[in-house]
Amino acid sequence: MTEKIGFVGVGRMGANMARRLKECGWSISGVFDAHRATAEALAAELGCPAPATLAEITKAADVIITVVSDDPAMKQIYKGGLLNRAKGRLFINCATVTPCVHEWVQARAEKAGAQSLEACMASSIPQARDGSLYLMCGGRMAAFQRAQPILEKLGSSVRYVGEAGKAAQVKALVNMVMNINTAGLAEGLGLGDALGLDLNMLREVFSQTGANSQVLKTDGGDMQNRDHSCFFSAAHAAKDSGIALALAKGQGLKLPLATATKSQYDRMIAAGLAELDKSGVAELTFKSRWPQPKSP
């Protein structure tokens, strides 16, 4: 555990990953966030600096883990000084962004004499905290092997998928199918509610039949009880379904279920519900609930 680790992007996922690695004995050399107060609060908790610039994060660390929101944010940090004097550094990028952005990052990192690895996460905040993330990695094998001891403290499963961009493709498909399952479950429970069925009974029947899914376990009760505390927001669901649809378009494929699902999450955003958990899609399907967004 000799390598020092810096973090860029310390919202709920990034912060909990940093806490986990600190508890596992890794040295956290600094944390950075676009919201400076967020970085300063975590730095005080971890006993590390919160540098004012990205270049300072790179200077102080051997490995830099980035957890940012989208393509523009990823490009902004890599154009904004993160690659200054980056020779010998390893950048581990955990955001769900388009595959071509991971390829772009790898090219820029290698030009600077550094390594880059995508480590896409198919889990949420509790798993980040307890080190049980499911991680899909893409990039050079040498970068994966260097990152592996760190990633194994963050994830219960760490899978190498292939070259840069491939893990992002897999993650996009994971989230696309998850979003379809979530929207489908919301429709099933919404119809059951309209029919006057006991939703506890209905969820139990679903769990023992072909209607069962991981989403039923994680979101079914929340949909019924209107508990949409955010672990994976509607805004992120729309973004990730959009990534998958763009990949499909590039292959000449039409995906009607994914298209309809993205439309549902776009409706949530239009209704001001973007920061609800993805389970909040049930607010569109339960007849008795408000708000009922207008049809496009």
N, C-alpha and C positions, 0 to 999 in steps of 0.2 A: 504494500500500500504506500509506495513511495511517491506516486504521482499526485500532484496537487490539482484539484478540480475547481473550475469556475463555472458559474451558472449565468446564463442570459435568458431572462424570462422566468420570473419567480411568482407567478400566480399560484393558484391552488395546486396544480400538478407539479410545477417546477419547485415550489417551496417544499412540498412533501418529499420529493425525490432528494432534495438537498438534505433535509432532516434525516432521511433514511441513511444516506451515505455517511453523514457525520456520525450517526450512531454505530455504523459498521466500521468505524475507524479511519475512514478516508479524510484527508485534509481538504477542507473547503477554503479556497484562497480568496474568494470574492464572489459577490452576487450583484447582478445588474438587472434593472427593469425599467421600462419606459416610464412607469410610475415610480418616481424616486422614493417616495415615502414607503412604498411596499418593499423595496429593496433594503432600505435602511432598517425597517422593523425586523426583517428576517436576519439581516447582518448582526443586529444587536442580540438576537436570540441565539445565533450560531457562533457568535464571537469571531466574526470575520469582517473584512472591509466591505464597503459598498461603493466601489469606485464610480466616479462621475462619467467616465468614458469607457467605451468598448475596448479601446486599445489597452487600457490599464488592466482589464479582465484578462486579455490574452497574455500580457506581459507577466502577470502573476501566476498563471496556471500552466500546467502541462496538457490538461484535457479540459475542453470547454463544452459543456452540455447546453444546448439551446432548446427552449420550449416556448415557441412563439405561436401566434394565432393563425397566420395565413401567408400566402405567397408574398404580398407586398412587405409584410413585417420581416420575413426571412431575407428578402433581397435588401431591405433597408439596413439590417444589422451587418450583413456581409459587405455592403458598400460603405458602411459607416465607421470603419476603423477596426472591425473585429479581426481582419487579416493583417493588420500592421504587425510586422516582426513576428510572423506566425510560424516561421520555420521550425519544424520538429513537433509542432502541436498536433493534437488530435481533436477534431470537432465532431461531436455526436449530436445529431439533429433529430429531435423527437416530435416535431410538429407534423400534423397531417397537412401536407401541401402537395401540389401537383408533382408527378414524377420528374418532369423536366426541370423543376426548380432544384431538386436534389442533384440532378446531373450537372446543373449550372454551378451549384455550390462545390461539388467535387472538383470540377475543372478549375475554379478559382482558387480553391484550397491547394490543389497540387501545384498550381503555378506559383503559389507563395511558399512552396516547400513543406506544406502541411498535409495531413491526412483528414479525410472526411468519411463519416459513416451515417447512414440514416438508421434510426432505431425507432420505428413506428410502434405506437402503443395501442393495444386493443383492450384497454382496461380503463379504470377511472380513479378517482381521488383516493378512496380507501386502499386500493391496491398499490398506488404510488407510495402511500405512507408505510405499508407493512411489507413492501418488497415482493409483491406477488403479481406484478405486471406481466402481461403477455407481450413480448417484444419480437418484432419482425425486423430483421436487419438487412440492409443492402449497401453494397460498396465493395472496395477491395478486400480480399481475404485478410491481408496483413492488418488493415484497420480494424476489422472485426476481431481478430485474435488479440490485438492490443486492448480493445474495448471490453472484451469478454469478462475479465475479472470484475470490472465495475458493473457491467450490465447484469451479471449473475447475482449481485446484491440488490438490484432493483426489480428483477423479474424472476418468477418461478419457472418461466419458460422463455428461453432466448433462442430464436430460430434464425439461422442465416438463410436468406431467400435467394440472393444472387447479386448481380451488378447493380450499380446506382440506379434508382428509379423503380426497381422491381418490388421492393418492400412497400413502397408507396402505392404501387398498383394493387398489391394484395390488400393493403389497409383500406384503400378506397372501396374495394369489393366487399370487404368485411362490413364496413359502415353502411354501404348501400343495402346489403341484405338485412342488416340489423334495423335500419330505418324502415324498410318495407315491412318487416315483422312487427315493428312497433306500431306503424300506422294500421296494419291489419288487425292487431289485437285491439286497438282503440275502437275500430269499427265493430268488432265482435262484441265487445263489452257495451258499447253504445247502443247497439241494436238490442242486446239482451236487456239493458235498462229500459229501453222504450217498450219492450214486450212485457215488462213487469217481472222478469225472472230474478231470482235471488242470485246476486253476483258472486257471493261466496261459493255457492253451489256451482255456478257456471265456471268459475276459475278452477275449481277442483276437477270438474269434468274435463276441462281443457287440459289439465295437467296429466291426465291419464289416457289421453287420446292423441290423435294426429295433430291437434291444435296446440300441443305442448311446445315450448321454446324457452330459451334462456331469458328472452325478454319477458315472458309470462312471469318468471321467477323474480326478475328485478323490477319490473314496471307495473305488473298487473294490479297489485294492491294499491300502488300510488295512483293509478288511473281511477280506481274505484273511489279512493278516499280524497282525491284532488290534492295530493301531496306532491308538488312538482319542484321540490328543492333540487337545485341544479347540480347534476353530476356531468351531464353532457347536454349542452343547450340546443334548443331548436335552431338557433343561428348556425351552430356547428353542423347540425344534421343537414340543413339545407346546403351548406358549403360542401360537405363531403359527398352528398348525393350528386351535387353539380360536378365535382371532380370525376366521379364514375361515369356520369352521362357524357362528359367531354371525351373520356377514353373510348366510350362506346361509339360516339360520333366519328372518332378517328378510325375506327374499324368498320364503319358503315353499318353499325347495328342500331336498331331501335329497341329501347327497353321501356315498354309502356308502364309497367309497375313502378319502376324507379322514377319515371317521369311524373306519374300521378303522386307518388310519395313526396317528391320534391315540391310539387305544387301545394301539398298540405302544409309543409313546413314554411313555404313562402307565405301562405295565408296566415300562419301564426305570426310571422315577422310583421306583416302588414297590420295585424291586429294589436301590435305592441307587446307580443308575448315571446319575443325572440330569446329572452334570457331565462325563460322557464326551461326545465328539463325536457328532454325529448318526449317524456311521458305526457307532457302537456298537450300533445296532439289530440288527446282524448277530449279536450275542451271543445274541439270542433265536431265531435261525433256523438256526444251525449245530448239528446234533444232538449233536455231541461236546463242546460248550462248557458252561462253568459260569459264573455260576449260571443255572439254568433257572427263571425265575419261575413261580410257581404260576398256573394259569389263574384268571381272575377268577371 
